[in-house]
Amino acid sequence: MNFLAIETSTEACSVALVHGDEVIERSEIAPRRHAELVLPMADGLLAEAGLKREALQGIAVGRGPGAFTGVRLGVSLAQGMAMALDVPVVTVSSLQALALEAPEDDAAILSVIDARMGEIYVAAWRREDDGSVTLIDRERVDTAAALVLPEASAWHVVGSGWATYEAILRERIRAPIRSADGARYPQARHVAEVAARCFRDGEAVAPELALPVYLRDKVALTLVEQGRA
């Protein structure tokens, strides 16, 4: 199957092309430049594979949570491309894609994205024998100080939330931390990895049903909350 995967929910802008059994990807840490990069990335991958857009049989996209503008951009592009090509869409949790950045062993995985305003987007996962990850705690927005995690013998922590709140998260994670990397972001290759199973299992949807996930509605602090009024 030929399909594109897009992930623009965080500082990383990435696009992956699944072409039969091959996956090729372009990715760049480029805050606020996603809109100018994502389509040229997609066209570059198609040119590299010798494919035209009409050869695509589906579009996959990271649905969030993450930066509101990035999530909206990715989902809107996926919808527009899928409508133009008359192909279905698979939306993939950006926290799930991030979890797949963790080492593959028996430790639980905490994917945590800095949500700004003192909060984090967070979820806990279990690694399966086939390399996939299964949610063991709900995806949510929370403060690092209020985080409560399920029992685990050890943890891998991935995501920008660790870079921002490492000291607090160390206090909240009771089991040994086997690895922690605050410089990891959701990547299109992992969106594609999850989406491939969804396409195979008939879980793709019509473009208009491909919806973003924000986890919260508030996007900015008031002047009072900023201490400026």
Secondary structure as GFF3:
##gff-version 3
##sequence-region A 1 229
A	DSSP	beta_strand	2	7	.	.	.	ID=ss1
A	DSSP	beta_strand	12	19	.	.	.	ID=ss2
A	DSSP	beta_strand	22	29	.	.	.	ID=ss3
A	DSSP	alpha_helix	34	49	.	.	.	ID=ss4
A	DSSP	three_ten_helix	53	55	.	.	.	ID=ss5
A	DSSP	beta_strand	58	62	.	.	.	ID=ss6
A	DSSP	alpha_helix	68	85	.	.	.	ID=ss7
A	DSSP	beta_strand	89	92	.	.	.	ID=ss8
A	DSSP	alpha_helix	94	99	.	.	.	ID=ss9
A	DSSP	beta_strand	108	116	.	.	.	ID=ss10
A	DSSP	beta_strand	119	127	.	.	.	ID=ss11
A	DSSP	beta_strand	133	142	.	.	.	ID=ss12
A	DSSP	three_ten_helix	144	146	.	.	.	ID=ss13
A	DSSP	beta_strand	155	158	.	.	.	ID=ss14
A	DSSP	alpha_helix	160	172	.	.	.	ID=ss15
A	DSSP	beta_strand	177	181	.	.	.	ID=ss16
A	DSSP	alpha_helix	188	200	.	.	.	ID=ss17
A	DSSP	three_ten_helix	207	209	.	.	.	ID=ss18
###
